[in-house]
């Protein structure tokens, strides 16, 4: 087994995600560092995207590629990359942890156990954490839709917070299955979890929609929407992309009310104004 690490310039991180999603559909890991972003793809030499293909696709934004053989204890070392995620807003606490980490000692903490599987992670990325913070900061009530659910962190957290009904959709069938598995593992029922391609069909509307996507997809979604939800949390954005995302949803009557940032990432709450 080989770990192929790519380092790209920070401003090319979004494009790298799109390219790797095509060249490595089985999944990859993103590790952030100052001024750049690292992406790690795991597999055999025959399975991994070739160096030449990566260089052609990423061009000068690709700073270097490095291969390393994975040691025999990789199955245990892999776990160290998925740490518990704590979020606290106005005294409300949430813990998202992989199954091998210790549970919260406080019974009042909203706790989710998320198995990262091969491709998705446990909610530690800044954009997921920002969305979770924004959810915690809002009074629960009404319906919620999670567009691009991944492992289901946001949809499951919403259900635990009291949103109902909750719908989770993703283009990737593996994400749909991961969300179903995690819902069952956490004893959360009643969710609608479906595969849906937002570039072809409109996402399900709800009182609150969480769209943790990337800018090109958000722009495409906005262009195809005929009706907007009352509240939309948009994330998957770099700080410098937020204004462009807000402008795309403005014709639908959505206006920015809250912006939250972490390192180079951002999430924004857009609401209909009467």
HUMO-V653836 format. One record per residue. PSI is psi in whole degrees, 0 to 359 (NA if undefined). NEAR is the number of other ideal C-beta (glycine too) atoms within 8 Angstrom. D_FIRST is the distance of its C-alpha to the first C-alpha in whole Angstrom. Layout:
psi->PSI near->NEAR d_first->D_FIRST
psi->PSI near->NEAR d_first->D_FIRST
This chain:
psi->140 near->8 d_first->0
psi->141 near->12 d_first->4
psi->114 near->11 d_first->7
psi->113 near->13 d_first->10
psi->131 near->11 d_first->13
psi->133 near->15 d_first->16
psi->127 near->11 d_first->20
psi->158 near->15 d_first->23
psi->147 near->10 d_first->26
psi->323 near->9 d_first->27
psi->355 near->6 d_first->30
psi->7 near->12 d_first->27
psi->318 near->13 d_first->25
psi->316 near->11 d_first->27
psi->324 near->9 d_first->26
psi->321 near->14 d_first->22
psi->315 near->11 d_first->22
psi->316 near->10 d_first->24
psi->314 near->11 d_first->22
psi->331 near->13 d_first->18
psi->331 near->8 d_first->20
psi->317 near->7 d_first->21
psi->337 near->10 d_first->18
psi->69 near->12 d_first->15
psi->342 near->6 d_first->17
psi->346 near->7 d_first->14
psi->163 near->9 d_first->15
psi->166 near->10 d_first->14
psi->140 near->10 d_first->15
psi->131 near->11 d_first->18
psi->126 near->9 d_first->19
psi->145 near->9 d_first->23
psi->166 near->7 d_first->25
psi->124 near->3 d_first->28
psi->358 near->5 d_first->29
psi->177 near->10 d_first->25
psi->136 near->14 d_first->22
psi->139 near->12 d_first->19
psi->134 near->14 d_first->16
psi->127 near->12 d_first->13
psi->134 near->13 d_first->10
psi->143 near->10 d_first->7
psi->185 near->12 d_first->5
psi->168 near->7 d_first->5
psi->327 near->6 d_first->8
psi->334 near->5 d_first->10
psi->331 near->6 d_first->10
psi->148 near->11 d_first->10
psi->138 near->9 d_first->14
psi->153 near->6 d_first->15
psi->315 near->6 d_first->16
psi->321 near->6 d_first->20
psi->321 near->9 d_first->20
psi->319 near->14 d_first->19
psi->320 near->10 d_first->22
psi->317 near->7 d_first->24
psi->321 near->8 d_first->24
psi->340 near->13 d_first->24
psi->213 near->7 d_first->26
psi->346 near->3 d_first->28
psi->343 near->11 d_first->26
psi->113 near->13 d_first->23
psi->319 near->7 d_first->23
psi->162 near->6 d_first->20
psi->139 near->11 d_first->16
psi->133 near->7 d_first->14
psi->143 near->8 d_first->10
psi->136 near->7 d_first->9
psi->139 near->7 d_first->6
psi->127 near->8 d_first->6
psi->167 near->6 d_first->8
psi->334 near->3 d_first->9
psi->23 near->6 d_first->12
psi->323 near->9 d_first->9
psi->333 near->6 d_first->11
psi->320 near->7 d_first->14
psi->325 near->9 d_first->14
psi->325 near->8 d_first->13
psi->331 near->9 d_first->16
psi->343 near->7 d_first->18
psi->350 near->8 d_first->17
psi->91 near->10 d_first->20
psi->157 near->7 d_first->23
psi->146 near->8 d_first->26
psi->119 near->13 d_first->28
psi->134 near->7 d_first->32
psi->134 near->12 d_first->35
psi->129 near->8 d_first->38
psi->119 near->8 d_first->41
psi->43 near->5 d_first->45
psi->353 near->5 d_first->44
psi->130 near->8 d_first->42
psi->144 near->12 d_first->39
psi->143 near->14 d_first->35
psi->124 near->14 d_first->32
psi->118 near->15 d_first->29
psi->151 near->14 d_first->26
psi->161 near->12 d_first->23
psi->341 near->7 d_first->24
psi->356 near->4 d_first->23
psi->158 near->8 d_first->26
psi->144 near->3 d_first->29
psi->166 near->8 d_first->32
psi->143 near->8 d_first->35
psi->335 near->3 d_first->38
psi->120 near->6 d_first->40
psi->341 near->4 d_first->41
psi->351 near->4 d_first->42
psi->131 near->9 d_first->39
psi->119 near->11 d_first->37
psi->133 near->10 d_first->34
psi->136 near->15 d_first->31
psi->116 near->11 d_first->28
psi->119 near->14 d_first->25
psi->119 near->12 d_first->21
psi->341 near->10 d_first->19
psi->211 near->8 d_first->17
psi->333 near->7 d_first->14
psi->351 near->9 d_first->16
psi->317 near->11 d_first->19
psi->178 near->11 d_first->20
psi->23 near->13 d_first->23
psi->9 near->13 d_first->26
psi->346 near->10 d_first->25
psi->145 near->9 d_first->25
psi->320 near->10 d_first->29
psi->321 near->12 d_first->30
psi->318 near->16 d_first->29
psi->321 near->13 d_first->31
psi->317 near->15 d_first->34
psi->319 near->14 d_first->34
psi->320 near->16 d_first->34
psi->318 near->11 d_first->37
psi->324 near->13 d_first->39
psi->316 near->13 d_first->39
psi->330 near->14 d_first->40
psi->359 near->7 d_first->43
psi->146 near->7 d_first->44
psi->132 near->3 d_first->47
psi->148 near->7 d_first->45
psi->135 near->6 d_first->47
psi->189 near->8 d_first->47
psi->157 near->11 d_first->44
psi->140 near->16 d_first->40
psi->133 near->16 d_first->38
psi->107 near->16 d_first->34
psi->113 near->13 d_first->33
psi->62 near->13 d_first->29
psi->341 near->15 d_first->29
psi->238 near->13 d_first->25
psi->0 near->16 d_first->24
psi->12 near->16 d_first->28
psi->309 near->14 d_first->29
psi->319 near->14 d_first->32
psi->317 near->18 d_first->33
psi->320 near->16 d_first->33
psi->318 near->14 d_first->35
psi->318 near->15 d_first->37
psi->319 near->14 d_first->38
psi->329 near->10 d_first->38
psi->344 near->10 d_first->41
psi->3 near->7 d_first->43
psi->140 near->12 d_first->42
psi->140 near->9 d_first->43
psi->160 near->8 d_first->42
psi->131 near->15 d_first->39
psi->134 near->15 d_first->37
psi->129 near->15 d_first->33
psi->153 near->16 d_first->32
psi->151 near->12 d_first->29
psi->326 near->9 d_first->28
psi->120 near->8 d_first->24
psi->331 near->6 d_first->25
psi->325 near->11 d_first->22
psi->320 near->14 d_first->24
psi->315 near->15 d_first->27
psi->322 near->8 d_first->25
psi->319 near->14 d_first->24
psi->318 near->18 d_first->27
psi->316 near->10 d_first->29
psi->316 near->9 d_first->26
psi->327 near->15 d_first->27
psi->316 near->15 d_first->31
psi->318 near->8 d_first->31
psi->330 near->9 d_first->29
psi->4 near->10 d_first->32
psi->32 near->5 d_first->35
psi->116 near->10 d_first->36
psi->177 near->5 d_first->37
psi->2 near->7 d_first->39
psi->150 near->14 d_first->37
psi->119 near->8 d_first->37
psi->115 near->13 d_first->33
psi->157 near->8 d_first->33
psi->132 near->9 d_first->31
psi->137 near->10 d_first->33
psi->108 near->7 d_first->32
psi->344 near->15 d_first->34
psi->348 near->7 d_first->35
psi->320 near->4 d_first->36
psi->149 near->6 d_first->38
psi->146 near->8 d_first->40
psi->155 near->12 d_first->38
psi->134 near->9 d_first->40
psi->154 near->8 d_first->43
psi->173 near->11 d_first->43
psi->326 near->9 d_first->45
psi->128 near->16 d_first->42
psi->131 near->14 d_first->39
psi->120 near->16 d_first->36
psi->87 near->14 d_first->34
psi->82 near->15 d_first->31
psi->212 near->13 d_first->30
psi->161 near->10 d_first->30
psi->310 near->13 d_first->33
psi->321 near->8 d_first->33
psi->321 near->12 d_first->33
psi->319 near->15 d_first->35
psi->320 near->11 d_first->38
psi->319 near->10 d_first->37
psi->314 near->13 d_first->38
psi->319 near->11 d_first->41
psi->330 near->7 d_first->42
psi->354 near->8 d_first->42
psi->136 near->10 d_first->44
psi->339 near->4 d_first->47
psi->136 near->5 d_first->47
psi->151 near->10 d_first->46
psi->163 near->10 d_first->45
psi->324 near->7 d_first->48
psi->134 near->11 d_first->45
psi->125 near->14 d_first->41
psi->114 near->16 d_first->39
psi->133 near->13 d_first->37
psi->195 near->16 d_first->33
psi->21 near->12 d_first->30
psi->141 near->16 d_first->32
psi->156 near->11 d_first->33
psi->318 near->9 d_first->36
psi->356 near->5 d_first->37
psi->350 near->11 d_first->37
psi->315 near->12 d_first->39
psi->321 near->7 d_first->42
psi->320 near->9 d_first->41
psi->317 near->15 d_first->39
psi->318 near->13 d_first->43
psi->326 near->7 d_first->45
psi->326 near->11 d_first->43
psi->351 near->14 d_first->44
psi->319 near->9 d_first->48
psi->343 near->5 d_first->49
psi->4 near->9 d_first->48
psi->11 near->8 d_first->50
psi->133 near->11 d_first->47
psi->146 near->10 d_first->48
psi->132 near->9 d_first->46
psi->334 near->6 d_first->47
psi->139 near->7 d_first->44
psi->134 near->9 d_first->41
psi->139 near->10 d_first->39
psi->149 near->9 d_first->36
psi->118 near->8 d_first->33
psi->234 near->6 d_first->32
psi->3 near->7 d_first->32
psi->160 near->14 d_first->32
psi->156 near->14 d_first->35
psi->151 near->16 d_first->36
psi->141 near->15 d_first->39
psi->125 near->12 d_first->42
psi->133 near->13 d_first->44
psi->150 near->10 d_first->47
psi->133 near->9 d_first->50
psi->131 near->5 d_first->53
psi->NA near->2 d_first->57
